[in-house]
Amino acid sequence: MLTLPKTEIPIQKIKSGDVEIFLKREDLIHPDISGNKYWKLFYNVNHYLNQKVEKPFIITFGGAFSNHIATVAAFGKIFSIPTMGIIRGEELEARFLENITLRKAHENGMSFRFVSRTDYRDKGAITEKLRKEFPEALIVPEGGSNPQAVEGVKFMLTEHTKDFDYLCTAVGTGGSIAGISKYAEGNQKVIGFTVVRDVSLEQRIRELSTKNNFSLIEADYGGYGKISDEIVRFINDFWKQYNIPLDPVYTGKMMMRLFQLVEEGFFPAGSRILAFHTGGLQGIEGANQLLRNKNRNTIEIRL
Ligand SMILES: *Cc1c(COP(=O)(O)O)cnc(C)c1O
């Protein structure tokens, strides 16, 4: 079972002045099941384990560098529950041990099925087949975004998040921003920094959130998982200045775009902004492996 943290998740001040920026360190919840993934799994796995199925088994979906795959595998290891990852990309099967995320997930006991990118798009069909094959299994959607995930995200909001004007988060599949939007105070504006181009995203968030208090701003900087030299530099500078690690896929892009917006005068003077550090730090090692192979500058963070 996942439990509520015993201590408050820290909120750290990053920037003073006309506009103040704070960062809530959701990445500190747990060393291996961290950030928003902890909260998105919270009700999903707890409801499932409460049903006391005889042989629990958790199946989920993801790409080669997926934080969600990493956290589900870690969860399985910690709670001794077998897990399986449906992985996008058949070509990975032969050499998945070279991929740090998949290798660690494998070491944590996760089994894999690799599917072609075309088949992967039809997750409904895959899910239906899996349900027949494993009737007792918990099947968690890609990124863990479903209504139970949205409910879990309410724990990211506390007494201490109420007196901020803006709540910011990085957006992938949209479950996290949906939860923040749903449980924000009436006067709070929610901004999602999208790292993937997906025209159906806004509609999906609206359905999960049921509220209209959010807006989306692009922060993809060349595409999902693309790591520019600019992002690497920003993350390294941020680490030097604040001693806070950011990941290159989500939180680094969010903070870089957020700083740009402040520079551009997007926020009225006096605004108090809270950004959620949603974790994802397991991705740094894999990113550095790719960068090293291309002789590019790496992320200089040792965790
Ligand atoms: C998965 C993830 C997100 C995106 O969350 P969604 O609920 O899929 O939008 C943001 N940040 C990090 C670090 C993540 O791992």
PDBQT file of the ligand as one rigid body, heavy atoms in Angstrom, charges set to zero:
ROOT
HETATM    1  C1  LIG A 401       4.728  11.710 -16.144  1.00  0.00    +0.000 C 
HETATM    2  C2  LIG A 401       5.344  13.010 -15.764  1.00  0.00    +0.000 A 
HETATM    3  C3  LIG A 401       4.695  14.238 -15.990  1.00  0.00    +0.000 A 
HETATM    4  C4  LIG A 401       3.417  14.342 -16.745  1.00  0.00    +0.000 C 
HETATM    5  O1  LIG A 401       2.317  13.932 -15.990  1.00  0.00    +0.000 OA
HETATM    6  P1  LIG A 401       0.939  13.686 -16.735  1.00  0.00    +0.000 P 
HETATM    7  O2  LIG A 401      -0.005  13.395 -15.636  1.00  0.00    +0.000 OA
HETATM    8  O3  LIG A 401       1.159  12.490 -17.621  1.00  0.00    +0.000 OA
HETATM    9  O4  LIG A 401       0.591  14.877 -17.531  1.00  0.00    +0.000 OA
HETATM   10  C5  LIG A 401       5.301  15.399 -15.534  1.00  0.00    +0.000 A 
HETATM   11  N1  LIG A 401       6.496  15.358 -14.918  1.00  0.00    +0.000 NA
HETATM   12  C6  LIG A 401       7.154  14.205 -14.708  1.00  0.00    +0.000 A 
HETATM   13  C7  LIG A 401       8.476  14.265 -14.074  1.00  0.00    +0.000 C 
HETATM   14  C8  LIG A 401       6.613  12.996 -15.125  1.00  0.00    +0.000 A 
HETATM   15  O5  LIG A 401       7.288  11.863 -14.917  1.00  0.00    +0.000 OA
ENDROOT
TORSDOF 0
